[in-house]
Amino acid sequence: MITATKLTLEEFLTLPEGDLTYELIEGEAISKMSPKRYHSRLAVTLCLLLENWSKNKGEVGVEWAIILKRNGKDWSPVPDLLYISYDKLPPERFEDEACPFPPDLVVEIISPGQSFGDLSEKATDYLKAGIDRVWLVDSYGKSITIFYPNQPPQTKRGNDSLRDEILPELNITVDQIFKQAGLIK
């Protein structure tokens, strides 16, 4: 859905839900890439791992729109997964709305047709908007690149741990994720 006139954030958020997922970019509703099997398997696996870990810590969302600013303009991306701690999103908040605060973690899984470079740029925009960590998951490279606000990205592979102070007590490796997703033996 490319719009002839620019949408405001409020107009975008009131668009009817349909079969496609859209992101608000520069005032336009842009459809997201349609995921394939590897993307789907990784999303399910990461969701289960993060959901099990996050009990009493925060909330995990799948394709949950976020209200952010990018280059001074309203931006509403829809990451594949996100985690937001209860420090930012009180557990008693039950509105059905776009995520109103920058989450602690955003996960984007590279789909066929997407480039690492394009998603790296998006990761940088996430960090500038106040998100603490961004994981770019590469199903073909069997790697996860972690973007930080104040240091260069790090690419993790194999038995590399994904431990991080913003995700206390999360103890998983890259191989665990890809094995559980059925993408390596």
Secondary structure in CASP SS format (residue, H / E / C, confidence):
PFRMAT SS
TARGET T0000
AUTHOR 0000-0000-0000
METHOD secondary structure of the structure
MODEL  1
M C 1.00
I C 1.00
T C 1.00
A C 1.00
T C 1.00
K C 1.00
L C 1.00
T C 1.00
L H 1.00
E H 1.00
E H 1.00
F H 1.00
L H 1.00
T C 1.00
L C 1.00
P C 1.00
E C 1.00
G C 1.00
D C 1.00
L C 1.00
T C 1.00
Y E 1.00
E E 1.00
L E 1.00
I E 1.00
E C 1.00
G C 1.00
E E 1.00
A E 1.00
I E 1.00
S E 1.00
K C 1.00
M C 1.00
S C 1.00
P C 1.00
K C 1.00
R H 1.00
Y H 1.00
H H 1.00
S H 1.00
R H 1.00
L H 1.00
A H 1.00
V H 1.00
T H 1.00
L H 1.00
C H 1.00
L H 1.00
L H 1.00
L H 1.00
E H 1.00
N H 1.00
W H 1.00
S C 1.00
K C 1.00
N C 1.00
K C 1.00
G E 1.00
E E 1.00
V E 1.00
G E 1.00
V E 1.00
E C 1.00
W C 1.00
A C 1.00
I E 1.00
I C 1.00
L E 1.00
K E 1.00
R E 1.00
N C 1.00
G C 1.00
K E 1.00
D E 1.00
W E 1.00
S E 1.00
P C 1.00
V C 1.00
P C 1.00
D C 1.00
L E 1.00
L E 1.00
Y E 1.00
I E 1.00
S E 1.00
Y C 1.00
D C 1.00
K C 1.00
L C 1.00
P C 1.00
P C 1.00
E C 1.00
R C 1.00
F C 1.00
E C 1.00
D C 1.00
E C 1.00
A C 1.00
C E 1.00
P C 1.00
F C 1.00
P C 1.00
P C 1.00
D C 1.00
L E 1.00
V E 1.00
V E 1.00
E E 1.00
I E 1.00
I C 1.00
S C 1.00
P C 1.00
G C 1.00
Q C 1.00
S C 1.00
F H 1.00
G H 1.00
D H 1.00
L H 1.00
S H 1.00
E H 1.00
K H 1.00
A H 1.00
T H 1.00
D H 1.00
Y H 1.00
L H 1.00
K H 1.00
A C 1.00
G C 1.00
I C 1.00
D C 1.00
R E 1.00
V E 1.00
W E 1.00
L E 1.00
V E 1.00
D E 1.00
S C 1.00
Y C 1.00
G C 1.00
K C 1.00
S E 1.00
I E 1.00
T E 1.00
I E 1.00
F E 1.00
Y C 1.00
P C 1.00
N C 1.00
Q C 1.00
P C 1.00
P C 1.00
Q E 1.00
T E 1.00
K E 1.00
R E 1.00
G C 1.00
N C 1.00
D C 1.00
S E 1.00
L C 1.00
R C 1.00
D E 1.00
E C 1.00
I C 1.00
L E 1.00
P C 1.00
E C 1.00
L C 1.00
N C 1.00
I C 1.00
T E 1.00
V H 1.00
D H 1.00
Q H 1.00
I H 1.00
F H 1.00
K H 1.00
Q H 1.00
A C 1.00
G C 1.00
L C 1.00
I C 1.00
K C 1.00
END
